[in-house]
Amino acid sequence: MKLYWAPHTRAFRALWMLEESGLPYERERLDLNGPEIRSPRYRAINPMMKVPALEDGEARLAESGAICAYIADRAPEAKLAPAIGDPARGRYLHWMFFDAACVEAAFVEKLAQVQIPARSAGWGSYDRVMEVIEDLVAPGPWAMGEQFTAVDVMLGTDIWYGLHLLKVIKDRPILEAYVARCVTRPAFQRAEAIEAEALAG
């Protein structure tokens, strides 16, 4: 399994997810301004010419949410997703797609001060998205209850970025507490260390 990756990008989600999974993998760092990411070979894996992307034998996929879901299913022993047939899988899929469809869009709305009627926007509104996430994670410890899943990798990464890099989330102690739980996970810390080493090199 090979992860195409660059530090300080959405590829962090896939990196963290692989560290959670325990699956063996290799990394290939791509220069976002270099020729390889625009090459026909890479465009066959990710037509958007972005990271992350994943190769696993004949399987090739991009989009960080899809990669996280794929890894979760490839590592059932890590219990990062409810099994097919488990009723909890419905809500798991709901939150995986919610994160991909709503959170970044809500951030853009807030940062760019976009004015779109909530009934017209697929994500509703920034405030509604934040309230929904707060309601989800407030009972704790994780989005799906006691079991940490790929949903937490997706949401945890986005909320961490929103708090610390984009600074688009403010005065939301429930979300701050949730991220504080996420960053104590050894797999998160390993992924952070990998990125720090790459940036220092």
C-alpha positions in Angstrom: 0.0 0.0 0.0 1.4 3.4 -1.0 0.3 6.8 0.2 1.0 9.8 -2.0 1.3 12.6 0.4 2.7 16.1 1.2 2.8 17.7 4.7 0.3 20.4 5.7 -2.3 19.1 3.3 -5.5 17.1 3.5 -3.2 14.1 3.2 -2.8 14.3 6.9 -6.1 12.5 7.3 -4.9 9.6 5.3 -1.6 9.5 7.1 -3.3 9.5 10.5 -5.7 6.9 9.3 -2.9 4.6 8.2 -1.2 5.0 11.5 -4.4 4.1 13.3 -4.9 1.0 11.1 -1.7 -0.7 11.8 -1.4 -1.7 8.1 2.0 -1.7 6.5 2.4 1.1 4.0 5.0 3.3 2.2 4.9 7.0 1.6 5.8 8.9 -1.5 6.1 12.6 -0.9 5.0 14.7 -3.8 6.1 18.3 -4.6 2.8 20.2 -5.1 4.6 22.4 -7.6 6.6 19.7 -9.2 6.1 17.8 -12.5 5.3 14.4 -11.0 1.9 15.5 -9.6 0.9 16.7 -13.1 2.3 13.6 -14.8 0.0 11.3 -16.7 0.9 8.5 -14.3 -0.2 10.4 -11.3 -3.3 11.9 -13.0 -4.4 8.3 -13.6 -4.6 7.9 -9.8 -5.8 11.4 -8.9 -7.2 13.4 -11.9 -7.4 16.5 -9.6 -3.6 16.5 -9.3 -3.8 16.8 -5.5 -2.9 14.8 -2.5 -3.7 12.4 -1.0 -3.9 9.4 -3.3 -3.6 5.7 -2.4 -2.4 2.7 -4.4 -3.1 -0.8 -3.0 -2.4 -3.5 -5.5 -4.8 -2.8 -8.4 -6.9 -0.4 -6.3 -6.2 3.3 -6.9 -8.2 6.0 -5.2 -8.1 9.7 -4.2 -10.3 11.9 -2.0 -9.3 11.7 1.7 -12.7 10.6 2.9 -12.8 7.7 0.4 -9.2 6.7 1.4 -10.1 6.7 5.1 -13.2 4.6 4.5 -11.1 2.2 2.3 -8.4 1.8 4.9 -11.0 1.2 7.7 -12.5 -1.7 5.7 -9.0 -3.1 4.9 -8.2 -3.2 8.6 -11.3 -4.7 10.3 -9.2 -5.8 13.3 -8.6 -2.1 14.1 -12.3 -1.5 14.4 -12.2 1.8 12.7 -15.6 1.2 11.0 -18.7 -0.8 11.9 -18.9 -3.9 9.9 -21.2 -4.3 6.9 -24.5 -5.5 8.3 -24.0 -3.7 11.6 -26.9 -1.1 12.0 -24.3 1.4 13.3 -22.7 1.5 9.8 -25.6 3.6 8.5 -24.7 6.5 10.9 -21.0 5.9 10.3 -21.5 6.5 6.6 -23.7 9.5 7.3 -21.0 11.2 9.3 -18.3 10.3 6.8 -20.2 11.9 4.0 -21.3 14.8 6.2 -17.7 15.7 7.0 -16.7 15.6 3.3 -19.7 17.6 2.1 -20.3 20.1 4.9 -17.3 21.0 7.0 -14.9 22.6 4.5 -17.8 24.3 2.8 -18.9 25.8 6.1 -15.3 27.0 6.7 -15.2 28.7 3.3 -18.6 30.4 4.0 -17.2 31.8 7.2 -13.7 32.8 5.9 -15.0 34.3 2.7 -18.1 35.8 4.3 -20.2 34.2 1.6 -23.9 35.0 1.9 -26.0 32.0 0.8 -29.5 31.2 2.1 -29.2 28.2 4.4 -32.0 26.4 2.6 -30.0 26.7 -0.7 -26.6 25.7 0.6 -26.0 21.9 0.9 -24.2 22.4 4.2 -26.9 24.7 5.6 -24.8 27.3 7.3 -21.5 27.5 9.2 -23.3 27.9 12.5 -25.6 24.9 11.9 -22.6 22.7 10.9 -20.7 23.6 14.1 -23.8 23.0 16.2 -24.4 19.5 14.6 -20.8 18.5 15.3 -21.0 19.8 18.9 -24.2 17.7 19.5 -22.4 14.7 17.9 -19.2 14.8 20.0 -20.5 16.3 23.3 -21.5 12.9 24.8 -18.0 11.6 24.0 -15.6 10.4 23.9 -15.9 9.8 20.1 -18.3 10.6 17.3 -19.7 7.1 17.3 -19.7 6.8 21.1 -17.1 4.6 22.9 -15.4 3.4 19.7 -12.9 5.6 17.8 -13.6 5.3 14.1 -12.6 6.9 10.7 -15.3 9.5 11.4 -13.0 10.9 14.2 -10.0 11.0 11.8 -12.1 13.1 9.3 -13.8 15.3 11.9 -10.8 15.5 14.2 -8.5 16.7 11.4 -11.0 19.3 10.2 -11.8 20.7 13.6 -8.1 20.7 14.5 -7.3 22.7 11.3 -10.3 25.0 12.0 -9.1 25.8 15.5 -5.3 26.0 15.0 -4.5 26.8 11.3 -7.5 28.5 9.8 -8.6 29.9 13.1 -12.2 29.8 11.8 -13.5 28.1 15.0 -13.5 30.2 18.1 -15.2 30.0 21.5 -16.4 26.4 21.1 -15.2 24.6 24.2 -17.0 21.3 23.2 -15.0 21.2 19.9 -11.8 22.2 21.7 -12.3 19.3 24.2 -12.9 16.9 21.3 -9.8 17.9 19.5 -7.8 17.6 22.8 -8.9 14.0 22.9 -7.9 13.4 19.3 -4.4 14.8 19.6 -3.6 12.5 22.5 -3.9 9.4 20.3 -0.5 7.8 19.6 -1.4 7.5 15.9 -2.1 11.2 15.6 1.2 12.0 17.3 3.1 9.6 15.0 1.5 11.3 12.0 2.4 14.7 13.4 6.0 13.5 13.9 6.2 12.3 10.3 5.0 15.7 9.0 7.4 17.6 11.3 10.4 15.5 10.1 9.4 16.0 6.5 9.1 19.8 7.0 12.5 19.9 8.8 14.3 17.9 6.2 
